[in-house]
Amino acid sequence: MIARLRADINAVKERDPACTSTFSALTNYPGLWAVWWHRLTHRLHRSGHVWLARRISQRVRRATGVEIHPGATIGDRFFIDHGMGVVIGETTVIGDDVTIYQGVTLGGTGKEHGKRHPTLEDFVVVGVGATVLGNIRIGRGTRVGAGAVVVSEVPPNCTVVGVPGRVVVREGKRVESIDLHHEDLPDPVVEMYRALQRRMDRIEVRLARDEDMNAEAAPAPRAAAEQREDEDGDQGL
Ligand SMILES: CC(C)(COP(=O)(O)OP(=O)(O)OC[C@H]1O[C@@H](n2cnc3c(N)ncnc32)[C@H](O)[C@@H]1OP(=O)(O)O)[C@@H](O)C(=O)NCCC(=O)NCCS
């Protein structure tokens, strides 16, 4: 128990450079208080004291700005930085060493029953204001970018950003996306004219070169006239 609390405090100190001491972690981190209160409400919830567990979690929400449903299953060293505006749904499962920032929602889509909230594997980081919806799995070590809305499974060790969330980095390598800029789509007619123009340019260059070569090979006009006169003289004309 004490070791677990100490690990929670160390997680705060390791992951937030602004936290300089154990005293600061204990007094200035509502995310830490919310996680500790959740351990109690989760026990109450599992032992059948569902109403009491929810009542306490609602009071904790008022004090910390973090709403964790008592039914959520949360691993060790879970760190909620800043805290305000975090919502974690009933059937959410969170692994070990997960970090989330303020404004994160781990929620349901409203269409599912039973397990309807996300599963975050170990070492996942969810950026500020991001939303992860539905019974989907976010793979180990994946990072969800600030403001992303993720509605489908994400493999391990990825970076997912945007709305809807798309994987931009996988196993440390950039993922090339399909270019869907409609304004930049190629126009086949224009492309054909351009190809014809290029061909004509090439032909003109070749013609000009041939003409130059012919002009060099042919005698100069004056020399040609003199040559013709000489030939006429030789023939006695
Ligand atoms: C996503 C994040 C983790 C960076 O991950 P990364 O693997 O290092 O990814 P990169 O920085 O290489 O970015 C990859 C691409 O995603 C884009 N990107 C990064 N974060 C993004 C975001 N939140 N939203 C949209 N696009 C984002 C980058 O611009 C880049 O695009 P490009 O390939 O067109 O250049 C980081 O940007 C982030 O959002 N962290 C959240 C931190 C947070 O919430 N802090 C709160 C402190 S109070």
The ligand as an SDF file (V2000), in Angstrom:
LIG
                    3D

 48 50  0  0  0  0  0  0  0  0999 V2000
    1.3570   14.0980  -30.8110 C   0  0  0  0  0  0  0  0  0  0  0  0
    2.5890   14.4920  -29.9800 C   0  0  0  0  0  0  0  0  0  0  0  0
    2.6960   13.5500  -28.7870 C   0  0  0  0  0  0  0  0  0  0  0  0
    3.8640   14.4280  -30.8110 C   0  0  0  0  0  0  0  0  0  0  0  0
    4.1390   13.0930  -31.2010 O   0  0  0  0  0  0  0  0  0  0  0  0
    5.3450   12.7420  -32.2230 P   0  0  0  0  0  0  0  0  0  0  0  0
    5.3360   11.2640  -32.4320 O   0  0  0  0  0  0  0  0  0  0  0  0
    6.6120   13.3600  -31.7150 O   0  0  0  0  0  0  0  0  0  0  0  0
    4.8580   13.4210  -33.5660 O   0  0  0  0  0  0  0  0  0  0  0  0
    5.5130   14.6440  -34.3740 P   0  0  0  0  0  0  0  0  0  0  0  0
    5.7360   15.8290  -33.4790 O   0  0  0  0  0  0  0  0  0  0  0  0
    6.6650   14.1000  -35.1500 O   0  0  0  0  0  0  0  0  0  0  0  0
    4.3390   15.0280  -35.3650 O   0  0  0  0  0  0  0  0  0  0  0  0
    3.9140   14.1870  -36.4140 C   0  0  0  0  0  0  0  0  0  0  0  0
    2.9190   14.9710  -37.2440 C   0  0  0  0  0  0  0  0  0  0  0  0
    1.7330   15.1780  -36.4800 O   0  0  0  0  0  0  0  0  0  0  0  0
    1.4490   16.5770  -36.3740 C   0  0  0  0  0  0  0  0  0  0  0  0
    0.9350   16.7940  -35.0110 N   0  0  0  0  0  0  0  0  0  0  0  0
    1.6100   16.6420  -33.8320 C   0  0  0  0  0  0  0  0  0  0  0  0
    0.7880   16.8740  -32.8020 N   0  0  0  0  0  0  0  0  0  0  0  0
   -0.4350   17.1700  -33.3370 C   0  0  0  0  0  0  0  0  0  0  0  0
   -1.6970   17.4900  -32.7830 C   0  0  0  0  0  0  0  0  0  0  0  0
   -1.8560   17.5460  -31.4510 N   0  0  0  0  0  0  0  0  0  0  0  0
   -2.7190   17.6990  -33.6210 N   0  0  0  0  0  0  0  0  0  0  0  0
   -2.5700   17.6380  -34.9630 C   0  0  0  0  0  0  0  0  0  0  0  0
   -1.3850   17.3400  -35.5630 N   0  0  0  0  0  0  0  0  0  0  0  0
   -0.3360   17.1130  -34.7490 C   0  0  0  0  0  0  0  0  0  0  0  0
    2.7790   17.2670  -36.6150 C   0  0  0  0  0  0  0  0  0  0  0  0
    2.5870   18.5710  -37.0940 O   0  0  0  0  0  0  0  0  0  0  0  0
    3.3820   16.3620  -37.6460 C   0  0  0  0  0  0  0  0  0  0  0  0
    2.7810   16.6410  -38.9050 O   0  0  0  0  0  0  0  0  0  0  0  0
    3.6540   16.5990  -40.2860 P   0  0  0  0  0  0  0  0  0  0  0  0
    4.0650   15.1500  -40.4570 O   0  0  0  0  0  0  0  0  0  0  0  0
    2.6840   17.0750  -41.3300 O   0  0  0  0  0  0  0  0  0  0  0  0
    4.8070   17.5030  -40.0600 O   0  0  0  0  0  0  0  0  0  0  0  0
    2.4660   15.9530  -29.4650 C   0  0  0  0  0  0  0  0  0  0  0  0
    2.4260   16.8360  -30.5830 O   0  0  0  0  0  0  0  0  0  0  0  0
    1.2360   16.1860  -28.6070 C   0  0  0  0  0  0  0  0  0  0  0  0
    0.1410   16.5010  -29.0680 O   0  0  0  0  0  0  0  0  0  0  0  0
    1.4790   16.0440  -27.2600 N   0  0  0  0  0  0  0  0  0  0  0  0
    0.4790   16.2740  -26.2660 C   0  0  0  0  0  0  0  0  0  0  0  0
    1.1590   16.9660  -25.0990 C   0  0  0  0  0  0  0  0  0  0  0  0
    0.1560   17.6810  -24.2060 C   0  0  0  0  0  0  0  0  0  0  0  0
   -1.0280   17.4230  -24.2460 O   0  0  0  0  0  0  0  0  0  0  0  0
    0.6580   18.5520  -23.3760 N   0  0  0  0  0  0  0  0  0  0  0  0
   -0.1600   19.2850  -22.4790 C   0  0  0  0  0  0  0  0  0  0  0  0
    0.7220   20.0360  -21.5150 C   0  0  0  0  0  0  0  0  0  0  0  0
   -0.2320   20.9890  -20.4310 S   0  0  0  0  0  0  0  0  0  0  0  0
  1  2  1  0
  2  3  1  0
  2  4  1  0
  2 36  1  0
  4  5  1  0
  5  6  1  0
  6  7  2  0
  6  8  1  0
  6  9  1  0
  9 10  1  0
 10 11  2  0
 10 12  1  0
 10 13  1  0
 13 14  1  0
 14 15  1  0
 15 16  1  0
 15 30  1  0
 16 17  1  0
 17 18  1  0
 17 28  1  0
 18 19  1  0
 18 27  1  0
 19 20  2  0
 20 21  1  0
 21 22  1  0
 21 27  2  0
 22 23  1  0
 22 24  2  0
 24 25  1  0
 25 26  2  0
 26 27  1  0
 28 29  1  0
 28 30  1  0
 30 31  1  0
 31 32  1  0
 32 33  2  0
 32 34  1  0
 32 35  1  0
 36 37  1  0
 36 38  1  0
 38 39  2  0
 38 40  1  0
 40 41  1  0
 41 42  1  0
 42 43  1  0
 43 44  2  0
 43 45  1  0
 45 46  1  0
 46 47  1  0
 47 48  1  0
M  END
$$$$
